[in-house]
Structure formats: C-alpha cells, structure tokens
Amino acid sequence: MISPSRGRTGPQRLLWCLVALLGLVWPFVVHALLPRLGAWPLLLALAALAWWRLPAAHRHWGLALLPLLALLLFTGSAELGLRLWPFALNLALLMLFAHGLHHPPPLIERLARRQEPNLPPHAVRYTRRVTQAWCVFFAVNGALALATALYADMTLWTWYNGGIAYALMLAMFAGEWVIRQRVKKRHAEEPHASP
C-alpha cells in the first residue's frame, strides 16, 4: 500500500496532514460550527474534502457523493449527513479489511511484509487473525457510530465519535502490540509452536 503523502512536496504534505487532522476532530468541528453555519456549508465542505482525499485515479468514485447530497437536500437531512460521517468511515475501513480476507493477502500482512518480506507461516496466520479482529472492531464501532447518529443528542455523538471511539481504537492498537510481542517471543523460544 502506498503512503498517501509519498511523492508530495512539503506544502502538499502539510495540507494533507491538516486535512487528516480535520477528519479526526470532525465531530468537534461539527459541534462547534453547526449552530453558527448550519448543516449545508459543513456538509459541502466535508464532501469536497472527502473527494480531495481520494487518490487521483479514483476521484471518479466521488461522483457517488452527488446523488447522496441530492437525497440529503430533498429530504432536509443535511445534519444527518454530517453525523453519518464516522459511520461511513468505519464502513469503508471494514470493507477495506474484509476485502483482504477474501482476496489475500490482507492489508496487515502486506504491511508486515514491508518489514519482514519472508513472513513465516505462523506470522501469516497471525496477521489474518488481527485483520479479522479489526473487522469486528470496525463493525461494532460502525454500529455504535450509526446509533449515535440516529438516536443520540449532539453532545453524546460528539464525545463518542470524537473521543471514545479513538480511545477504543488506541486500546486495540495497544492490545494487539502486546499480543504480537508475546507471539514473537513464544515463536522465538519454540519455533514449532502454533500462534
């Protein structure tokens, strides 16, 4: 997988990082600006940023945003469109990780092979299990993001999608790192142990 910032100049890389940061704090941006600007300016800005973040070769996929924006316009659901963004991100990540399970190698295996091109079989099995764990995480987190978009007030939606979800993700990263170290140590001591 190619890094999005590879081949970009300093100012382009900085802009890319700022947009990524904006994506991370999006729930707080919505919470702060929605009462002042209304939903439509924020939704159009979000759609433009989402389109811009797509790789140039895939920007035609951004055309799928047009019918969605039209639907939100005609149903008067611009705020719901804003609130569904965390759900959409979780759904996209779930699809990305699940795709690798059905069309190997999984994303995590590809990333692991960057550091260790000749992954042993136990490591390949481990990367598959980690990919499955992330699929479960994105499915559950996406369901909670959808529930907060549909049923929670703006404060709960903001705190879950802008804080709690990231804390859970950080806990997943940390837990996986601890387990990975144990698996590596066990296989270093017992080369024929199963993961």
N, C-alpha and C positions, 0 to 999 in steps of 0.2 A: 504494500500500500504506500502510495507516495504522499509525503507530507504536503499539506496544502500550502505551506509557506515556502517550499523549496522553489528556487528559481525566482523569487521575488526580490525586489530592491528593498533597501532599508525603510523608506516611507511606505511602500506597499505592505511590508511585513508588519509595520506598526499599525497601519489601518486594519489589517486582518486581525491582529491581536485585540484591537479596540472593539471591533465588531464581535469577536468571540466573547470578550468580557461583557459586552452589552447583552449578548444572548444568555449569559449566566445570570445576570442580575435583572433579566427581563421582567419577572414578576414584580420586583420593587419599582421598576420604571413605570409599569402599568399602574400600580397602586398610587404612585405619586402624581402621574400626569393625567390619568383618566378623568378626574374631576375638573381639571383645567382645560384640557384639549378636546375631550370627548373621545369616543372609540375609533372613529373612522381615520383620523390622521395617524394614530398609533398603528392601526391595522394595516394601512397602506405602507407605512414605514417598515413594519415587520415583513410584509410581503416583498418589498423591494430588497431588504437585507437578506431574506431567505433566498431570493433569486440570485443575488450577487454572490452569496456564499457557495452556490453550486459551481462545480468545475465548469470551465468554459464549454467543454464538449457536451455537457449535459444541461446547459441552460434552457434548452427547448423543453425540458421537463417542467420548467417554471410556468409554461402555458397552462398547466393543470391548475394553477392558482386562480386563473381568470374566472372559470365557472364557479369556483368556490367563493370568490369575492362577490360575484354577481348574486349567488344564492344568499350570502350574508346580507347583501344590500337589500334584496327584495323581501327578506324575512325580518329585517330590522335587528339582526343578531350580531352586529359588529363586536360588541363586548364579549359575546360568547366566543367569537373567532379569536380574540385576544387570549381568552382564558384557556382555549384548547391547545395553545402552542406547546406547553410542556407535554401534553398527551401525544401530540404529533411527533415530537422529538423522541419520546420513548417508543412509539410505534415504529419510527424509522430505524432506531437502533435495534429493536427486536428483529425487524426484518433483515437488517444487515447481518446480525449474528446468526440468525436462523438460516439464512441463505448459505453461510459457510458450512453449516451442519449437513445440509442437503447436497451441496456442491463443494466437497472438500478441496483444499484444506480450509479449515475455519480461520477466521481473522486472527485469533490469538495464536494459532500455530504459525501463521505467516509472520507475525511479529516476533515470536520466539525464534524462528529460523534466521532472523536478521542477526541475532547474537550468537546462535549456535546452529549453523546450517545443517549439521548432521544430527538432528534430534533422535535420541534413542526411542524405541517403541513405547516405553513407559511414559516418556515425556509427551509423545503424540497423544496417547490416551488421556493424559492429564490435561492437555490443552483443550481437548474435546469436552471433558467434564467441566472445565472452567467456562467454556463457551456456553454449555447447557445451563450452568448456574447463572450466567449473565442474562440468558434468555428469560429465565424465571424472574430474575430481578426486574428486567425491563417490562415484562408482562404485568407483574404486581404493581410496580411503581406507575406504569401507564394507567392501570385501572384506578389507582388512587388519584392520579392527576385528573382523570376523566371525572371521577366522583366529585372532586373539589371544584372542577369547572362547572359542573351541572348543579350541584347542591349546596356548596359551601358559600359563606359570605366572602367578600373580597379579602378581608384580613387573613382568614384561615387559608384561602387559596394562595395568597402571597407567601405566607410563612411555610406552608408545606412545600410548594414548588420552588421557592427561592431559598429555602434553608434546610428543612428537614430532609427533603429528597437528596440534597447534596451530602448531608451528614450520613445518610444511609449508604450512598454511593462510596463515600470515603471509608466507611466501615467495611464495605465489600472489598475494596482495594486492599485495605489493611489485613483483613482476614485471609484473603487469597494469598497475599505475600507471606504471611506466617505459615500457612499450609504448604506453600511452594517450598519454603526453606526446609520444612520437615521432610517433605517428599524427596528433595535433593539429598539431604543428609542421610536418609534411610537408604537410598539407592547407592550412595557413595560407600556406605558401610556394607550393604548387602546387594550386590549387583543384580541378583536374580529375584529381588523382592517385587511383588506386584504393587502398583500405586493404590 
